[in-house]
């Protein structure tokens, strides 16, 4: 069952922004300052800069394949079921860990108002978010819009009031613990940008995802980068280093210095809203990973079930909530390191998936948004993420390896015996070795995704193309030989003597050439009778000689129908004319690997419907 498409650009922006406006801003600056001093500004900048590489990769992948599960789906289709299972498993746990961290932070601030055990508060809040998400992504999105708007207003007020009070002496020495501490801290605070993963996982529920999703991610990262820089700059400039280093509520403490107790209360409320926003987005995003894994038969089928009334994956949401509640009982330092390390690995996978899909030259990999400066952005990102992992330390690597081992365990004992799915890496190996390793199954799946993404409703023309005869000819053909093959191929479906079809084609060509361009011809004739119409598609790699001005025609579309089909005949001519106007048509036509690939070029061609 399909998920409901109901999220727009504002929803995407607020879900993504809200997922990043939380612990990275309201808790981590104090902990990070104790490690790197004022140079945490550089640490946040480096983390954000590297997040751009992952974000651009995910934006392209999501615009090509807007499916539930986000980067899991791309990794699965690029590297196979084993890697996909491991990736989906560790990403689910990473987002659950990050969301647990948000719940702990929110509970810590809430405890100021309600004197209860922090775990009880966190579990109660988690239960509330589970219920909200069960009602639908749109409802969760509405809450995100309200929360993010309030948070940004409060932070803007904090920045405006705080800048005049900044003490420049607080910025010296700038990097008291050396450059390596700056790098290590960049890895530590990378958790702040983990929210970018969440929106990709709900791509299937976004309207016009090919454009809305990349634009929302880019705008969100820009806004977050500006607010992080300004808020942390003001906080460092206001708080004495000895206070900042020991503070778990640095922004609220800074607000107390410039606005008094009401300022601290206001920023504490903003922090609670921010943690609420991030935890809500966390459940929304993370819950789509078990849903996608289950839909691919890599987890039990119950997690792929969608609630009939609310169109939400309710069992997947409940599983995600259970993981978050379980993570609440881990040490805070373990949660931060584990979540940051796994998120870094997921960004590495995003860059690798993009490289593999691009280099596999899959015809139906057609992203609406393309990552600029490919492949340099991805290479720099992968190297940079490697340095961040090194900076986090040995403990983070061990956590990663344990989670990867758990994911592989799930695949080996459950998914391996249930599924084999063609993936892009096989196409890349096939391209390099010139060996036949693949079928058309991945291309077919990508075609179906494009049709769903672009909301293409099949019409009669599509149905005819799907069932049409395709001739794929290698050697040079004379026009007479081509027409004979066409006549013989169509005679059975049209229930007409092949000689009649052959003569009509020849007569039509003598009356006036059917060549449209130097590489394209559309012979079309009228038959006697009623209710007959068909299209034959032909490609000749070495070309067909039609005339002195068209000596090398590669693409031939033959349209044959009776007089009563004249209107549809004209509509079909118009459809083909629109499709072949694509600037990449000739290149794609000649590069197509099979008859099905030739059909796909037509079925996915841009035309008015």
N, C-alpha and C positions, 0 to 999 in steps of 0.2 A: 504493500500500500504506500502511495506517495504522501509526503509531508506537504502541508499547506503552504503555498507561497504568499506571504503577507508582510514581509519586511521591506521597508523602503530605505533611501539613502540616510535619512535622519536616524532611523532605527540602527542601521549599520554603524554609523558614526558614533552614536551614543553607547552602543553595546561594546564597541572596540575601545573607545575612550574610557568608559567606566571600568572596563577590565584592567586598565593600566593605571587608573587614578586611585591607588590604594596604598598598600604596604610600601611600595617603592618610594612614595612621597611622604607618607605620614609616620613611618617607623624607621626605615632603612637609613635615612640620611645621618642619624646619630651614630648608628653602628658603623656605617661606612666612614664617617669622619674620624672615628677612633683608629681606623686602619690606614687611611691615606691623607688625613688632614683636609685643608681647603681644596686639594687636588681632586676631591671627589667630583668636582665639576667636570674635570677631564674624564674621570671614570664613567660618569653618566653619559657624557658625550660619546665616548668610545663604544659603550654598550648600545646606545641609540643608533650610532653610525652602522654598527654591525647588524643591528636589527633591521636596518634598511635593506641589506642584501637579502635577508630571509623574507622580509615583507614583499619586496619586488618579485621574488621567486614565487611566493605563495599567491600574490595577486595575479600573476600570469596563469599559474596552474588552476586557480579557482575560477578565473574567467573562461578557461577552456573546459573545465570539468566541475561545474558547481554542484557537487553531490555531498550528502551528509557524510560526516567523518573527515572532511577537509583533507589535510595533508596525509592522513592515513590512506585515503582513497588514491591520492596521486602516487604515493610510495608503492602501494599494492600494484597499481597498473604499470609502474615503471620498473620495479625490482622483484616482483613476484610475491607469492602468498607467504613464504617464510619471513621475509624482511617486513612485509606489510603487517603481519600478525605481531611481530616484535615491536614494530613502530607504534601500531595502534594501542597495544598494551601499555607501553611505557608513557605514551602521551596522555592516555587516560589517567594514569597514576600521577603524572607530573601536574596536570591541571587540577586533579583532586587535591594533591598536596598544596599547590598554590592557593586554591580556594579555602583549604583548611587554615592556612596561614592568615587569609583575610578574615575568616571567622574568629580566629584567636584574637587578632587585632581589634576587630569590632567588639568582641566580648570584653576586652581589656578596657576600652573606652566606655562601654555601656555599664561596666561595673561601678563606674563613678556615680552613676544614677541609681542602679539596682545592686544591692549588696548580696550577690549570689556567687556560687562557685563558677569560675570562668568556663569550665567544661559544660555545665548545665546551660549557661547562657548560649554558648556556641552551638550546642546540639539543638536547642530550641529554635535558634535563628536558622539553622540548616533545614530543619523541618518545615519552617515557613517558606523558605525558598523552593523547596521540593514541591510544595503544594502550588505555589505560583507558577512554576514551570510546567506542572501537569495540566494547567489550564490552557497553555499554548504559548508559542514564541512571541506572538504579537502582544499578549498581555505582559510578558516579561520585558519586551521591548519598550512598552509604554512606561513602565516603572523606571527603566534605564534613562529615558529622556528626561523625566522629572528629576531624578537623582543627579545626573550629570549637569543639568542646567543649574541646579542649586549649588553644587560643588564649585563649578567654574566661577559663579558670581562671588562666592565667598573668597576664593583664592585670588581673584582679581582685586577685591577690596584689600586683602592682606598685602599684595604686592605694592599697590598704590600707596598705602599707609606706611609700609616698611622701608621702601627705598630711601627716603630722606634720613632714616635712622641708621643706615648701614655704616659700620666702622671698618674702614679699609685695613686697619692694622690687624684685623682678625684673619686676613688672608696671607699673612707672613708668619713663619715660613710656609710656602705654598705646598710643598711636598716633603714634609718632615721625615717620612719613612722611605723615601726613594721611589724611583720610577716603577720598580717591580710591584710595590704595594698598590700603585695606581692601577696596574694591569690586573692584579689579583682582585682588587675592589670592583673593577669593571665586570668581572665574572660574577662577583657576589651580588651586584645590583642588577644583573641581566634579567633577573626574575621580574623586574619592573616592567619589562616589555613583553612578557609572556602572553598578555591579553590579545596580541595579534593572532595567535593560534586559534583563539576561541571563535572568532567570527568566521574563519574559513570552514570550520566544522559545521556551521549551519547554513552553508551556501545554498543548499537545496530549498531553503525556505525564504529566499530573497527574490524580490521581483527584479527582472532584468539584471541578473547577477553578473553577466559579462562586463557590464560597465559600472553598475552600482557598487559591487564589492571592491574592486581595485580602488575606485575613487574614495570610498568610505575609509579604507585602510590607510591610504596616503594622507588624506586630510586629518585623520585621527593621530597618526604618528607625528605630523607637523605640529598640531596643537599641543600634544603631550610634550614634545621636545621643548617648545617655548615655555610652557608652564613649569616643567621640571626645572629648567635652567633658572628662571626668574625666582621661583619659590625657594629653591635651595640656596641661591645666591643671597637672597634676603635673610634667610635663616642663619647662614654662616656669618653674615655681617652683623647680625644683631646679638646672637648668643655668644657668651664667652666660651672658648674652646673646651674648658674643663667641664662646663655644664652640658654642652652639646655632645661631647664624647660619651656621657653617661645617661643620655636621655633616650627613652623609648617613645616619647611624644614630642619630638623636636619642633614641629611646626606650631603646635599648640603652645609650647613654652615660649617660642619667639613671639607669638601673638600676644601673650601675657605681658611681654616687655613693652610692646608698642600700643596696646589697646586696653590693658588692664585685665581684670578677671573675666569681664564679659567677652573680651577678645579670645581668651583661652577657651571659654565655654563655646563660643561660636565656631572656632576651628575644631574643637572636639566633636561638635555636632557634624561638621563637614567631614571629619574623619570617619565617623560612624556611617554617614551616607556613602562615603567612598568605599568603605569595606562592604557595605550592603550591595552597592553597585557591582563590585568585583566578584563577590561571592555568588550573586544572582547570575552574572554573566558566566561564571565558572561552571555552575551546574548546567546552564543552557548549552555551553560549548562542549564540555567534557562528556555529557550524556549521549552525544551523537557518535562517539567513537565505538562503544559497545553495540550501538544500533547498526552502524556500518559493518562492523566485524561480523555480527550475526547475520546480516543480509547477504554477506559473502560466504556464509556457512563456516566461519572460523570460530564462532561462539554458538551456543545453543540458540535455536530459532526463537525462543521466547523473547529475547532482547530486541528482535526486529519487529515485534508486534506494535501496531500504532493504534492508539485509542480511537474508537469509531466516532466519538462525539467531539473531542478536542483536537484530534489529528496530531497527537504528541506520542513519542516513544516512551510510554509510561514505565515499563519495566526497566528500560535503560536508564531512565531518570532516577528510579529508586536504587538501582545498583550504584550509580554515581554518588548519590547521597550517602549510601552506606560506606563507600570508600572514604568519603570526606570525614564522616563521623569517626571512623576507625583511625584516620590520620591525626585526629585531634589529640590523641594520647601519645604521640611521638614528641621528642624533644624539639624545641623551636629551631635550634641550630641545625638539626638533622633535616627538618622540613625545608628550611631555606636552601641548604646546600644541595639536597636531593632534587628539589624543584628546579633550581637554577641549572644544575648540571644536565638534567634530562631535557630541559627546554633548549639548551645549547645544542645538544645532539639532534633534537627535532629540526632545528634550523639547518644543520648540516645536511640532514636527509632531504629537506626541501630544495636546497641548492643542487644536490646530486640528482634528485628526481627531475628537475627542470633540464639539466644537462642531458640526461639519458633520453628524455622525451624529445628534445630538440634534435639530438644527433641520430636518433633512430629513424628520422624522416618519415614518421607516420603521417599519412595523407590527411586523416581526419582529426589530427591534433591541431585545432584551429582556435587558439586563444583570441579573445576580443582585445585583451591588453597584453602587450609584449614588454618584458623587462628590458630597459635600456642598457646599453653597454654590455650585452651578453657576449662572451661568457666571463668577462673580467670581473664583473660584480660578484658572480657566483664563486669564482676562484678566490678572490680576496676575502669573501665571506667565510668560506670553508677554512682558509688558513687562519683568519682572525678568530674563528670559533675554537680552533685547535689551541690557540694561545690562551683563550679564556678558560678552557678546560684545564690547561696546565696551571693557570694561575689560581684556580679554585682549590686545587690540591688533590692528593692521593685518595683521600676519603671519598671525594665526589666521584672519582673514577671507579672505585669499588662499588659504590651505590649504583652507578650506571650499569656495570657488568652484571650485578645481581638482578637488576630489573630486566636486562636483556635476556639473561638466562631464564627468568620466569616466563617472559614472552615466548621464547623459543620452546619451552616446556609445553605451553598451551598449544602451540602450533603442532609440535611433534606428536602429542598424544590425543589431540582432538581434530585440528584443522587439516593435517596432512592427509588423512585417510578420507576426507570428505570433499576436497576441492583441488582442482588444478586449473589455473587461469593463465591465459597467455599474457605476457607482459612485454613492455617496450625494450627491455634489455636484450631479449631474444631477437628482436628486430635489429637492434644495433649490432649484435654478434653476427646475425645473418648478413647484414650489409657489409661487414668487414671481411667475413670468410666466404661470402658468396654461396653459402649452403642453405638449403631449404629447411628452416626450423619452425616456421610459423604458418598459421592458417589466416583466415580473415576475421577471426572472432573478436580481436581487440579493436580492429577498425570498425566492425559492426557496432560494438558497444559505444565507441566514441561517436559514431554517427547518431545513435539513438540519444546520446547525451546532448549533442548539438541541437537535435530536433526538439528536445525538451527545453533546453536553455533558450532557444530562439522562438519557442512556442510555435513551431511549424506544424500546421495541421495538414495532413495529407489530402490532396485532391485527386481528381481522376488522372491528371497528367502524371502525378507521382506513381499511382497504381500501375499505369501502363509502363512507365520506365522500370519499375521493380520487376515486371514480368517480361520485359522486352528481350529480344534476341540481341546478343552482343557478338560482333565479329572482331577478333583481335588478330590482325594480319601482320606478319613480319616482313615478308618479301614485297618487292615492288609489284603492284597490280595494275593492269590496264583497266580502263574504265569499263570495257565490255566484260572482262572477267569479274570485276567487282559487281556489276549489275546482275550477272548470272548467279553469283553466290547469294546476292540479296533476294533475287526472285525465288530461288529454290528454298531459301530459309523462311520466307514469308508466305509461300504458297499454301502451306498446311494450315497456319493460323487464320489466314484470310479465306481459306477454301476457294482458291482461285488458281487457274492454270499458270505455272511459272512463266510460260511463254508470253502470256498476256501482260504480266507484270513487267517482264523484261522489255517488251516492245514499248509499253507506256513510258518507262524510265528513259529509254533512248530517245523517243519522240520529244519528251519534255526537255531533255538536255539540248536537243537540236533547235527547239523553238527559242530558248533563251537559257543562258548558263545559270546553274543553281549554285555556283560558287559565291560565297559571301565575302571571303577574304582569301589571302594566299594559302591559308592552311585549313579552311573550313568550307564545307559544302552542305546544302540542305536540299537534296532532291525530294520533291513532293508531287504526288499524282493523285488523280481522282479515279476510283473504280466504279463500275456499274454495280447496282444492287442497293442494299440498305443495311444500316447498323453494323458497318465494318470500319474499324480504324485500328491502326497499329503503327508503332515506331520501331525502327531498327537502328542500332548504334554500331558504328564501325570505326575502328582505329587502324591505320596502316602506318607502322613505324617509319618505313622508308618512303612513304608518300604514294599518292595516286595521281596520275597525269590526267587532268580534266581538260586543260587547254594551254595555249602558249603563255597565257598570263597566270595560270594556276597549275604549275607543274609538280607541285609537291604538297598535295592536300592530305592532311593527317586525320582530320576529324570529319566524319560523314554521318549525318542524321537523315534517315530516309523516313518520310511521313507518307502513309498511304491510307486513304479512306474513301468512303462513298459520299455522294452529294449531300445526303441528310446530315452528315457529320461536319459540314463545312465550317460552322461556327467554332466547333472545338478544334478543327484543323487549324484555323487562324490563331486561336488562343495558344495552341501548342507551338506554332511558329514563333509567336511573340515570347513565350516562355523560354524557348531555346535561345532566341536572339538576346534576351536579357542575361541569361546565364553565361553565354560566351563572351559578353562584354567585359567580364572580369579580367583585369590586367595580368593575372597569373594563370588564366585558363590554359593557354597553350603549354606552358611549363608543366602544370599539374597533369594535363592530359597525356603528355609524353612520358611523364615519370610514373604514372599509375602502374601498379604491379600486377593487376589482375582485372578480369572482366567486372568483378564486383566493385573494384576501386573506380572503374570508369563510370559505373552506375552512380556511385556515391558522389562523384563530382557534379553530376546533374541534379541528384536529389537534394544536395546541400547547397546548390547554386543560389545566388541571390536573385530573387524575382518577386514581382508583385503577385499576390495570391488572392 
